[in-house]
Amino acid sequence: MSDQYTLYGSPASLYTGKVRAYLNYKNIPYQEVMSSLRVYKKIIIPKTSVRFIPVVATPEGEFLQDSSHIIDSLEARFPMRAVYPSGPRQALTARLFELFGDEWLRMPAMHYRWNFPDHNEEFILHEFGSSVMPWAPRFVQRWLGQKVAAKFSGYVEPLGINPQTIPAIETWYEELLGQLNTHFEQHDFLLGSCPSIGDYGLMGPLYAHLYRDPYPGQLMKRIAPKVALWVERMNDSASVEGKFLPDDEVPETLTPILQRLFHECWPAMETSAAKVSQWINENPGNPDLPRMLGMHEFTLGDIKSEQMTLSFSQWMMQRVLDCYQALEPAEKASADEFFRGLDAGEAMGFKPQHRVTRENNRLVAET
């Protein structure tokens, strides 16, 4: 039996970028296969029962779907050079950044991909078309790319990206780039000289959309060159031999990012979780959760708007809460002191009315 893994994904896919960088760092032997129409039809859908990438096939014939589940599964098999820090402050910070990247940075990622067609359109249409049907002539790929682009660009407004929020998204994103640039002037990765799960959370949007797409890629390289170098370092990390900072230190350069996370991202996650519980209460006996459950409010800067409620966001939020609840009393005290310095309030005390869990690659309400 071959010891090689297979990554089914796409260069333009946010979450594929997260998993690819992880596989590279862990020196896990793998081949990458484009998620073409044929691959979707013959492999991804039959093996996972869902239509999402990335998917990783193991040498034993398992098919792992969802970037966080893939990483968790492979960490159990490849424990060396762990991406989960053991200290309570670093462990929670890493998971918070994974949540932040996966669920909150979608807004700038989708805005900068789809709202600058003069710069991005030809690149994106080719990316999608060549992924869907790599063997087709260029004109056929472009036509297919238009069809795929129409689907994904349709998520822009439901994600809360609209004329009222766009100025706030751009202001916040450029501020974030500046903060990360300052951080990566001093540290190779978020928490030291090796990557954590938080780095992989950031890698998805900051690579696939915001580094590779022409307009945001130029923006990143111009105003945050250290962030662009971090992206490149994340993709070329097989030889990295580093460690997390000693004494459970979380660099002060991350403080303003975490403070804003707790002021904007975390309250939106709580509101989203309340919508999930409302749906569960209104649909007793139906454990299968729809992927989208209406809209919920969020705030960015001085702007209030609405975005679609994704049931998966609660599962990601639970990863942070579960990490906190599993801490020993002394560790929890250390984490609480750290969070007080971030003005996080009672964030870690939040308890969803109903928990959700993954079963057969779908989200269901826990019973």
GUTI-224896 format. One record per residue (C-alpha): residue number from 1; x, y, z. Coordinates in nm, 4 decimals. Each point is the difference from the previous one (the first is absolute). Example, Ala and Ser with C-alpha at 12.3 -4.5 7.8 and 13.67 -1.06 7.14 Angstrom:
+-----+----------+----------+----------+
|  nr |        u |        v |        w |
+-----+----------+----------+----------+
|   1 |   1.2300 |  -0.4500 |   0.7800 |
|   2 |   0.1370 |   0.3440 |  -0.0660 |
+-----+----------+----------+----------+
! end
This chain:
+-----+----------+----------+----------+
|  nr |        u |        v |        w |
+-----+----------+----------+----------+
|   1 |   0.0000 |   0.0000 |   0.0000 |
|   2 |   0.1323 |   0.3435 |  -0.0909 |
|   3 |   0.0600 |   0.2417 |   0.2875 |
|   4 |  -0.0987 |   0.2945 |  -0.2176 |
|   5 |  -0.3000 |   0.2191 |   0.0748 |
|   6 |  -0.2066 |   0.1766 |  -0.2647 |
|   7 |  -0.1216 |   0.3580 |   0.0315 |
|   8 |  -0.3022 |   0.0777 |  -0.2145 |
|   9 |  -0.0347 |   0.3753 |  -0.0310 |
|  10 |   0.0679 |   0.3075 |  -0.2065 |
|  11 |   0.2558 |   0.2828 |   0.0035 |
|  12 |  -0.2853 |   0.2533 |   0.0220 |
|  13 |  -0.1629 |  -0.1767 |   0.2968 |
|  14 |   0.0348 |   0.1748 |   0.3355 |
|  15 |  -0.0033 |  -0.3132 |   0.2150 |
|  16 |   0.2188 |  -0.2008 |  -0.2395 |
|  17 |   0.2736 |   0.2566 |   0.0623 |
|  18 |  -0.0332 |  -0.0587 |   0.3734 |
|  19 |   0.0417 |  -0.3782 |  -0.0320 |
|  20 |   0.2743 |   0.0092 |  -0.2649 |
|  21 |   0.2204 |   0.2171 |   0.2202 |
|  22 |  -0.0555 |  -0.2389 |   0.2905 |
|  23 |   0.0939 |  -0.3065 |  -0.2073 |
|  24 |   0.3163 |   0.1767 |  -0.1133 |
|  25 |   0.1051 |   0.0919 |   0.3527 |
|  26 |  -0.0611 |  -0.3480 |   0.1375 |
|  27 |   0.1920 |  -0.1616 |  -0.2883 |
|  28 |  -0.2951 |  -0.2290 |  -0.0655 |
|  29 |   0.0464 |  -0.1720 |  -0.3380 |
|  30 |  -0.2842 |   0.1031 |  -0.2282 |
|  31 |  -0.1044 |   0.0633 |  -0.3549 |
|  32 |  -0.2411 |   0.2781 |  -0.0917 |
|  33 |  -0.2858 |  -0.0716 |  -0.2390 |
|  34 |  -0.2096 |   0.2773 |  -0.1505 |
|  35 |  -0.3653 |  -0.0143 |   0.1020 |
|  36 |  -0.1330 |  -0.0226 |  -0.3545 |
|  37 |  -0.3571 |  -0.0874 |  -0.0927 |
|  38 |   0.1122 |  -0.3570 |  -0.0537 |
|  39 |   0.1637 |  -0.0149 |   0.3438 |
|  40 |  -0.3092 |   0.1443 |   0.1651 |
|  41 |  -0.2230 |  -0.2532 |  -0.1725 |
|  42 |   0.2175 |  -0.3092 |   0.0471 |
|  43 |   0.1753 |   0.0692 |   0.3311 |
|  44 |  -0.0995 |   0.2985 |   0.2140 |
|  45 |  -0.3783 |  -0.0406 |  -0.0005 |
|  46 |  -0.0109 |  -0.3834 |   0.0198 |
|  47 |   0.2660 |  -0.0153 |   0.2725 |
|  48 |  -0.1098 |   0.2926 |   0.2191 |
|  49 |  -0.3693 |   0.0546 |  -0.0866 |
|  50 |   0.0689 |   0.3750 |  -0.0210 |
|  51 |   0.1270 |   0.2340 |  -0.2711 |
|  52 |   0.2701 |   0.1839 |   0.1896 |
|  53 |   0.3775 |   0.0105 |  -0.0272 |
|  54 |   0.2595 |  -0.0624 |   0.1191 |
|  55 |  -0.0154 |  -0.3761 |   0.0413 |
|  56 |   0.2964 |  -0.2108 |   0.1054 |
|  57 |   0.0147 |  -0.3715 |  -0.0821 |
|  58 |   0.2156 |  -0.2064 |   0.2351 |
|  59 |   0.2101 |  -0.3036 |  -0.0992 |
|  60 |  -0.2561 |  -0.2147 |   0.1848 |
|  61 |  -0.2815 |   0.1202 |  -0.2236 |
|  62 |  -0.1624 |   0.2524 |   0.2353 |
|  63 |  -0.1303 |   0.3256 |  -0.1439 |
|  64 |   0.0316 |   0.2950 |   0.2374 |
|  65 |  -0.2027 |   0.3139 |  -0.0691 |
|  66 |   0.0170 |   0.3490 |   0.1602 |
|  67 |   0.3304 |   0.1720 |   0.0620 |
|  68 |  -0.0152 |  -0.0032 |   0.3821 |
|  69 |  -0.1073 |  -0.3648 |   0.0120 |
|  70 |   0.2772 |  -0.0899 |  -0.2459 |
|  71 |   0.2641 |   0.1731 |   0.2108 |
|  72 |  -0.1268 |  -0.1521 |   0.3243 |
|  73 |  -0.0034 |  -0.3481 |  -0.1525 |
|  74 |   0.3506 |   0.0334 |  -0.1378 |
|  75 |   0.1373 |   0.1488 |   0.3234 |
|  76 |  -0.0966 |  -0.3264 |   0.1715 |
|  77 |   0.1994 |  -0.1928 |  -0.2604 |
|  78 |   0.2934 |   0.2405 |  -0.0254 |
|  79 |   0.0522 |   0.1416 |   0.3519 |
|  80 |   0.3507 |   0.1310 |  -0.0617 |
|  81 |   0.0219 |   0.3787 |  -0.0521 |
|  82 |  -0.3468 |   0.0467 |   0.1483 |
|  83 |  -0.1997 |   0.3023 |  -0.1141 |
|  84 |  -0.2031 |   0.0215 |   0.3228 |
|  85 |   0.1920 |   0.1763 |   0.2807 |
|  86 |  -0.0270 |  -0.1539 |   0.3457 |
|  87 |  -0.0043 |   0.3190 |   0.2090 |
|  88 |  -0.3514 |   0.1300 |   0.0759 |
|  89 |   0.0493 |   0.3530 |  -0.1337 |
|  90 |   0.1693 |  -0.1125 |  -0.3194 |
|  91 |  -0.2454 |  -0.2885 |  -0.0483 |
|  92 |  -0.2986 |   0.2346 |   0.0172 |
|  93 |   0.1663 |   0.2710 |  -0.2081 |
|  94 |   0.0796 |  -0.2512 |  -0.2736 |
|  95 |  -0.3599 |  -0.1241 |  -0.0121 |
|  96 |  -0.1352 |   0.3538 |   0.0054 |
|  97 |   0.2113 |   0.0860 |  -0.3036 |
|  98 |  -0.1227 |  -0.3126 |  -0.1760 |
|  99 |  -0.3586 |   0.1123 |   0.0631 |
| 100 |   0.0898 |   0.3539 |  -0.1073 |
| 101 |   0.1545 |  -0.1143 |  -0.3271 |
| 102 |  -0.2595 |  -0.2619 |  -0.0867 |
| 103 |  -0.3132 |   0.1957 |   0.0888 |
| 104 |   0.0753 |   0.3743 |   0.0125 |
| 105 |   0.2632 |   0.0620 |  -0.2663 |
| 106 |  -0.2421 |  -0.1352 |  -0.2596 |
| 107 |  -0.1333 |   0.3554 |  -0.0314 |
| 108 |   0.3191 |   0.1644 |  -0.1310 |
| 109 |   0.0893 |  -0.3187 |  -0.1898 |
| 110 |  -0.3276 |   0.0031 |  -0.1925 |
| 111 |  -0.0113 |   0.3777 |  -0.0376 |
| 112 |   0.3457 |   0.0298 |  -0.1509 |
| 113 |  -0.0546 |  -0.3015 |  -0.2258 |
| 114 |  -0.3362 |   0.0996 |  -0.1501 |
| 115 |  -0.0288 |   0.3778 |   0.0218 |
| 116 |   0.3054 |   0.0849 |  -0.2131 |
| 117 |  -0.0870 |  -0.1660 |  -0.3328 |
| 118 |   0.2231 |   0.2282 |  -0.2080 |
| 119 |   0.2999 |  -0.1468 |   0.1800 |
| 120 |  -0.1118 |  -0.3507 |   0.0960 |
| 121 |  -0.2584 |  -0.1296 |  -0.2463 |
| 122 |   0.2168 |  -0.1615 |  -0.2657 |
| 123 |   0.2236 |  -0.1615 |   0.2593 |
| 124 |  -0.2959 |  -0.1383 |   0.1975 |
| 125 |  -0.1880 |  -0.1290 |  -0.3036 |
| 126 |   0.3092 |  -0.1869 |  -0.1136 |
| 127 |   0.0600 |  -0.1368 |   0.3505 |
| 128 |  -0.3515 |  -0.1362 |   0.0334 |
| 129 |  -0.0280 |  -0.1249 |  -0.3565 |
| 130 |   0.3321 |  -0.1820 |   0.0037 |
| 131 |  -0.0869 |  -0.1590 |   0.3366 |
| 132 |  -0.3393 |  -0.1251 |  -0.1156 |
| 133 |   0.1143 |  -0.1335 |  -0.3370 |
| 134 |   0.3813 |   0.0112 |  -0.0282 |
| 135 |   0.0029 |  -0.1907 |  -0.3320 |
| 136 |  -0.2439 |   0.2360 |  -0.1802 |
| 137 |   0.0956 |   0.2718 |  -0.2503 |
| 138 |   0.0570 |   0.3457 |   0.1468 |
| 139 |  -0.3290 |   0.1444 |  -0.1323 |
| 140 |  -0.1963 |  -0.2861 |   0.1594 |
| 141 |   0.1836 |   0.0516 |   0.3276 |
| 142 |  -0.0910 |   0.3681 |  -0.0049 |
| 143 |  -0.3674 |  -0.0820 |  -0.0577 |
| 144 |   0.0070 |  -0.2487 |   0.2874 |
| 145 |   0.1860 |   0.2504 |   0.2128 |
| 146 |  -0.2819 |   0.2493 |  -0.0506 |
| 147 |  -0.2534 |  -0.2541 |   0.1246 |
| 148 |   0.2004 |  -0.0838 |   0.3108 |
| 149 |   0.0762 |   0.3669 |   0.0632 |
| 150 |  -0.3692 |   0.0874 |  -0.0152 |
| 151 |  -0.0682 |  -0.2499 |   0.2763 |
| 152 |   0.2734 |   0.1111 |   0.2371 |
| 153 |  -0.0338 |   0.3732 |  -0.0623 |
| 154 |  -0.3639 |  -0.0403 |   0.1001 |
| 155 |   0.1150 |  -0.0404 |   0.3614 |
| 156 |   0.1463 |   0.3509 |   0.0163 |
| 157 |  -0.3106 |   0.1856 |   0.1166 |
| 158 |  -0.1252 |  -0.2766 |   0.2350 |
| 159 |   0.3391 |   0.0115 |   0.1729 |
| 160 |  -0.0727 |   0.3606 |   0.0929 |
| 161 |   0.2073 |   0.1619 |  -0.2741 |
| 162 |  -0.2040 |   0.2945 |  -0.1281 |
| 163 |   0.0421 |   0.3712 |  -0.0773 |
| 164 |  -0.0464 |   0.0880 |   0.3676 |
| 165 |   0.2560 |  -0.2469 |   0.1351 |
| 166 |   0.2648 |   0.0071 |  -0.2736 |
| 167 |   0.1798 |   0.3129 |   0.1310 |
| 168 |   0.0127 |  -0.1547 |   0.3481 |
| 169 |   0.1257 |  -0.3326 |  -0.1403 |
| 170 |   0.2793 |   0.1724 |  -0.1915 |
| 171 |   0.1004 |   0.2188 |   0.2955 |
| 172 |   0.0042 |  -0.2987 |   0.2350 |
| 173 |   0.1886 |  -0.2259 |  -0.2408 |
| 174 |   0.2721 |   0.2545 |  -0.0695 |
| 175 |   0.0310 |   0.0607 |   0.3736 |
| 176 |   0.0310 |  -0.3761 |   0.0549 |
| 177 |   0.2684 |  -0.0264 |  -0.2687 |
| 178 |   0.1970 |   0.2723 |   0.1775 |
| 179 |  -0.0320 |  -0.1761 |   0.3356 |
| 180 |   0.1041 |  -0.3350 |  -0.1434 |
| 181 |   0.2878 |   0.1649 |  -0.1860 |
| 182 |   0.1287 |   0.1410 |   0.3286 |
| 183 |  -0.0350 |  -0.3417 |   0.1621 |
| 184 |   0.1796 |  -0.1881 |  -0.2768 |
| 185 |   0.2869 |   0.2476 |   0.0144 |
| 186 |   0.0743 |  -0.1545 |   0.3402 |
| 187 |  -0.1243 |  -0.3585 |  -0.0279 |
| 188 |  -0.0003 |  -0.2560 |  -0.2788 |
| 189 |  -0.3470 |  -0.1257 |   0.0989 |
| 190 |  -0.2787 |   0.1022 |   0.2363 |
| 191 |   0.1400 |  -0.1582 |   0.3147 |
| 192 |   0.3677 |  -0.0434 |  -0.0674 |
| 193 |   0.2275 |  -0.1643 |  -0.2535 |
| 194 |  -0.2407 |  -0.2781 |  -0.1012 |
| 195 |  -0.3591 |   0.0133 |  -0.1280 |
| 196 |  -0.3065 |  -0.0684 |   0.2132 |
| 197 |  -0.3573 |  -0.0851 |  -0.0947 |
| 198 |  -0.0602 |   0.3761 |   0.0128 |
| 199 |   0.2471 |   0.0541 |  -0.2841 |
| 200 |  -0.1897 |  -0.2540 |  -0.2083 |
| 201 |  -0.3276 |   0.1776 |   0.0722 |
| 202 |   0.1478 |   0.3222 |  -0.1349 |
| 203 |   0.1688 |  -0.1754 |  -0.2902 |
| 204 |  -0.3255 |  -0.0954 |  -0.1729 |
| 205 |  -0.1270 |   0.3506 |  -0.0803 |
| 206 |   0.3361 |   0.1742 |   0.0020 |
| 207 |   0.1396 |  -0.2367 |  -0.2631 |
| 208 |  -0.2691 |  -0.1212 |  -0.2386 |
| 209 |  -0.1881 |   0.3276 |  -0.0326 |
| 210 |   0.2072 |   0.2827 |   0.1426 |
| 211 |   0.3485 |  -0.1011 |  -0.1189 |
| 212 |  -0.0688 |  -0.1853 |  -0.3262 |
| 213 |  -0.2762 |   0.2160 |  -0.1493 |
| 214 |   0.1536 |   0.2917 |  -0.1923 |
| 215 |  -0.1499 |   0.3074 |   0.1686 |
| 216 |   0.0247 |  -0.1040 |   0.3670 |
| 217 |   0.3336 |  -0.1677 |  -0.0676 |
| 218 |   0.1455 |   0.3311 |  -0.1190 |
| 219 |  -0.1538 |   0.1729 |   0.3009 |
| 220 |   0.1526 |  -0.2471 |   0.2468 |
| 221 |   0.3465 |   0.0161 |  -0.1549 |
| 222 |  -0.0107 |   0.3798 |  -0.0041 |
| 223 |  -0.1234 |   0.0805 |   0.3507 |
| 224 |   0.0872 |  -0.3206 |   0.1894 |
| 225 |   0.3045 |  -0.1663 |  -0.1592 |
| 226 |   0.0742 |  -0.1965 |   0.3187 |
| 227 |  -0.3439 |  -0.1589 |  -0.0227 |
| 228 |   0.0691 |  -0.1012 |  -0.3600 |
| 229 |   0.3287 |  -0.1552 |   0.1135 |
| 230 |  -0.1866 |  -0.1859 |   0.2765 |
| 231 |  -0.2385 |  -0.1428 |  -0.2621 |
| 232 |   0.2967 |  -0.1215 |  -0.2025 |
| 233 |   0.1649 |  -0.1397 |   0.3138 |
| 234 |  -0.3189 |  -0.1898 |   0.0880 |
| 235 |  -0.0006 |  -0.1701 |  -0.3405 |
| 236 |   0.3690 |  -0.0840 |   0.0199 |
| 237 |   0.0250 |  -0.1174 |   0.3610 |
| 238 |   0.1147 |  -0.3615 |  -0.0350 |
| 239 |   0.3445 |   0.0833 |   0.1381 |
| 240 |  -0.1207 |   0.2300 |   0.2798 |
| 241 |   0.1398 |  -0.1112 |   0.3353 |
| 242 |  -0.1398 |   0.2403 |   0.2547 |
| 243 |  -0.1941 |   0.0115 |   0.3226 |
| 244 |  -0.2737 |   0.1938 |   0.1717 |
| 245 |   0.1058 |   0.2888 |   0.2204 |
| 246 |   0.0997 |  -0.1029 |   0.3532 |
| 247 |  -0.2117 |   0.0524 |   0.3114 |
| 248 |  -0.3283 |  -0.0068 |  -0.1941 |
| 249 |   0.0715 |   0.3501 |  -0.1311 |
| 250 |  -0.2396 |   0.1619 |  -0.2441 |
| 251 |   0.1767 |   0.2910 |  -0.1719 |
| 252 |  -0.1387 |   0.3458 |   0.0769 |
| 253 |  -0.0058 |   0.0689 |  -0.3736 |
| 254 |  -0.3059 |  -0.2278 |  -0.0169 |
| 255 |  -0.1878 |   0.1892 |   0.2733 |
| 256 |  -0.1805 |   0.2552 |  -0.2232 |
| 257 |  -0.1112 |  -0.2776 |  -0.2373 |
| 258 |  -0.1361 |  -0.2113 |   0.2837 |
| 259 |  -0.1699 |   0.2990 |   0.1624 |
| 260 |  -0.1860 |   0.0795 |  -0.3204 |
| 261 |  -0.0817 |  -0.3686 |  -0.0454 |
| 262 |  -0.1801 |   0.0044 |   0.3345 |
| 263 |  -0.1769 |   0.3282 |  -0.0778 |
| 264 |  -0.1322 |  -0.0997 |  -0.3442 |
| 265 |   0.0580 |  -0.3597 |  -0.1080 |
| 266 |  -0.0892 |  -0.1751 |   0.3266 |
| 267 |  -0.3329 |   0.1840 |   0.0562 |
| 268 |  -0.0994 |  -0.0880 |  -0.3567 |
| 269 |   0.0811 |  -0.3655 |   0.0707 |
| 270 |  -0.2207 |   0.0128 |   0.3115 |
| 271 |  -0.2874 |   0.1539 |  -0.1981 |
| 272 |   0.0473 |  -0.2625 |  -0.2697 |
| 273 |  -0.0077 |  -0.2797 |   0.2596 |
| 274 |  -0.3256 |   0.1390 |   0.1393 |
| 275 |  -0.1505 |  -0.0240 |  -0.3492 |
| 276 |   0.1132 |  -0.3616 |  -0.0238 |
| 277 |  -0.1655 |  -0.0820 |   0.3326 |
| 278 |  -0.3168 |   0.1782 |  -0.1117 |
| 279 |  -0.0157 |  -0.2205 |  -0.3095 |
| 280 |   0.0545 |  -0.3141 |   0.2075 |
| 281 |  -0.2782 |   0.1031 |   0.2390 |
| 282 |  -0.2350 |   0.0624 |  -0.2923 |
| 283 |   0.0854 |  -0.3327 |  -0.1654 |
| 284 |  -0.0142 |  -0.2628 |   0.2768 |
| 285 |   0.0858 |  -0.3502 |  -0.1065 |
| 286 |   0.1929 |   0.1204 |  -0.3036 |
| 287 |   0.3697 |  -0.0273 |   0.0919 |
| 288 |   0.1386 |   0.0817 |  -0.3471 |
| 289 |   0.0959 |   0.3658 |  -0.0094 |
| 290 |  -0.0240 |   0.2019 |  -0.3223 |
| 291 |   0.3281 |   0.1621 |  -0.0926 |
| 292 |  -0.1651 |   0.3444 |  -0.0069 |
| 293 |  -0.2616 |   0.1138 |   0.2509 |
| 294 |  -0.1171 |   0.3486 |  -0.0908 |
| 295 |   0.1817 |   0.3187 |   0.1020 |
| 296 |   0.1485 |   0.1461 |   0.3177 |
| 297 |   0.1347 |   0.3423 |   0.0966 |
| 298 |   0.3658 |   0.0946 |   0.0228 |
| 299 |   0.2017 |   0.3156 |   0.0578 |
| 300 |   0.3163 |   0.1118 |  -0.1735 |
| 301 |   0.1445 |   0.3290 |   0.1143 |
| 302 |  -0.2970 |   0.2382 |   0.0238 |
| 303 |  -0.2097 |  -0.1948 |  -0.2506 |
| 304 |  -0.2743 |  -0.2468 |   0.0857 |
| 305 |  -0.1249 |  -0.2419 |  -0.2626 |
| 306 |  -0.1161 |  -0.3575 |  -0.0495 |
| 307 |   0.1651 |  -0.3116 |  -0.1341 |
| 308 |  -0.1137 |  -0.3545 |  -0.0560 |
| 309 |   0.0025 |  -0.2361 |   0.2951 |
| 310 |   0.2190 |  -0.3018 |  -0.0683 |
| 311 |  -0.0571 |  -0.2890 |   0.2354 |
| 312 |   0.3637 |  -0.1032 |  -0.0443 |
| 313 |   0.1146 |   0.3201 |   0.1732 |
| 314 |  -0.1322 |  -0.1348 |   0.3288 |
| 315 |   0.2018 |  -0.3199 |  -0.0398 |
| 316 |   0.3127 |   0.2110 |  -0.0443 |
| 317 |  -0.0916 |   0.2132 |   0.3011 |
| 318 |  -0.0484 |  -0.3132 |   0.2103 |
| 319 |   0.3610 |  -0.0967 |  -0.0694 |
| 320 |   0.1129 |   0.3096 |   0.1919 |
| 321 |  -0.2521 |  -0.0433 |   0.2817 |
| 322 |   0.0790 |  -0.3704 |   0.0392 |
| 323 |   0.3708 |   0.0768 |   0.0241 |
| 324 |  -0.0689 |   0.2490 |   0.2802 |
| 325 |  -0.2323 |  -0.2344 |   0.1911 |
| 326 |   0.2567 |  -0.2815 |  -0.0143 |
| 327 |   0.2643 |   0.2064 |   0.1811 |
| 328 |   0.1120 |  -0.0846 |   0.3502 |
| 329 |  -0.0930 |   0.2609 |   0.2670 |
| 330 |   0.3459 |   0.1607 |   0.0036 |
| 331 |   0.0074 |   0.0108 |  -0.3802 |
| 332 |  -0.3463 |   0.1527 |  -0.0102 |
| 333 |   0.1092 |   0.2667 |   0.2478 |
| 334 |   0.2937 |   0.0871 |  -0.2262 |
| 335 |  -0.2288 |   0.0169 |  -0.3018 |
| 336 |  -0.2510 |   0.2163 |   0.1883 |
| 337 |   0.2711 |   0.2473 |   0.0942 |
| 338 |   0.1125 |   0.0123 |  -0.3625 |
| 339 |  -0.3536 |   0.0609 |  -0.1263 |
| 340 |  -0.0565 |   0.2805 |   0.2517 |
| 341 |   0.2895 |   0.1799 |  -0.1649 |
| 342 |  -0.1773 |  -0.0363 |  -0.3340 |
| 343 |  -0.3293 |   0.1395 |   0.1317 |
| 344 |  -0.1625 |  -0.3284 |  -0.0991 |
| 345 |  -0.2674 |   0.0197 |   0.2685 |
| 346 |  -0.1794 |  -0.3294 |   0.0574 |
| 347 |   0.0689 |  -0.1358 |  -0.3482 |
| 348 |   0.1238 |  -0.3366 |   0.1215 |
| 349 |  -0.3089 |  -0.0406 |   0.2152 |
| 350 |  -0.2304 |  -0.0109 |  -0.3005 |
| 351 |  -0.2008 |  -0.3227 |  -0.0274 |
| 352 |  -0.2077 |  -0.0685 |  -0.3107 |
| 353 |  -0.3472 |  -0.1216 |   0.0893 |
| 354 |   0.0564 |  -0.2914 |  -0.2364 |
| 355 |   0.3368 |  -0.1433 |  -0.1037 |
| 356 |   0.0673 |  -0.1215 |  -0.3502 |
| 357 |   0.2222 |  -0.2821 |  -0.1173 |
| 358 |   0.1242 |  -0.1512 |  -0.3260 |
| 359 |  -0.1384 |  -0.3353 |  -0.1130 |
| 360 |   0.0870 |  -0.1419 |  -0.3408 |
| 361 |   0.1297 |   0.3419 |  -0.1087 |
| 362 |  -0.3262 |   0.1749 |   0.0897 |
| 363 |  -0.0936 |   0.2129 |   0.2979 |
| 364 |  -0.2654 |  -0.1295 |   0.2363 |
| 365 |  -0.1440 |   0.1188 |   0.3294 |
| 366 |   0.1427 |  -0.1931 |   0.2935 |
| 367 |  -0.2583 |  -0.2055 |   0.1851 |
+-----+----------+----------+----------+
! end
